[in-house]
Amino acid sequence: MKMLIFLIPIALFLGLLGLGAFLWSMRSGQYDDLDGASYRALFEEDEMKKNDE
C-alpha cells in the first residue's frame, strides 16, 4: 500500500509528459504532410520537379 504513494504520482507525471510531447508535436507541424514522404521515396526528384512546373 505504501508503494502506491510513489507509483500514482509517477504514473500521472509520465502520462502528462506524454500528453505534452504529443501536443508539442501537433503544434510544431509533425503531422502536416503525411503523404509527401511516401511520394518522395517512390519518385525521382526530376519527376517531381516536372509535376510542380
C-alpha positions as CSV (number, residue, x, y, z in Angstrom):
1,M,0.0,0.0,0.0
2,K,2.9,2.3,0.7
3,M,4.2,1.8,-2.8
4,L,1.1,3.3,-4.3
5,I,2.1,6.6,-2.8
6,F,5.0,6.6,-5.2
7,L,3.6,4.9,-8.2
8,I,0.5,7.0,-8.7
9,P,2.3,10.3,-8.9
10,I,4.9,8.8,-11.2
11,A,2.2,7.4,-13.5
12,L,0.4,10.7,-13.6
13,F,3.7,12.5,-14.3
14,L,4.6,10.2,-17.2
15,G,1.1,10.5,-18.6
16,L,1.2,14.3,-18.6
17,L,4.7,14.1,-20.1
18,G,3.4,12.0,-23.0
19,L,0.4,14.3,-23.5
20,G,2.7,17.3,-23.5
21,A,5.0,15.7,-26.1
22,F,2.0,14.8,-28.3
23,L,0.6,18.4,-28.1
24,W,4.0,19.8,-28.8
25,S,4.4,17.6,-31.9
26,M,0.9,18.7,-33.1
27,R,1.7,22.4,-32.8
28,S,5.1,22.1,-34.4
29,G,3.6,20.5,-37.6
30,Q,5.0,17.0,-37.3
31,Y,1.8,15.5,-38.8
32,D,1.1,18.1,-41.5
33,D,2.4,16.2,-44.6
34,L,1.8,12.5,-44.2
35,D,1.7,11.7,-47.9
36,G,4.7,13.8,-49.0
37,A,7.3,11.4,-47.6
38,S,5.8,8.4,-49.4
39,Y,5.9,10.3,-52.7
40,R,9.4,11.4,-52.2
41,A,10.5,7.8,-51.5
42,L,8.9,6.4,-54.7
43,F,9.5,9.1,-57.3
44,E,12.7,10.6,-58.7
45,E,13.4,14.2,-58.0
46,D,13.3,15.1,-61.7
47,E,9.8,13.7,-62.0
48,M,8.6,15.7,-59.0
49,K,10.1,18.9,-60.4
50,K,8.3,18.3,-63.8
51,N,5.0,17.9,-61.9
52,D,5.5,21.1,-60.0
53,E,6.0,23.2,-63.1
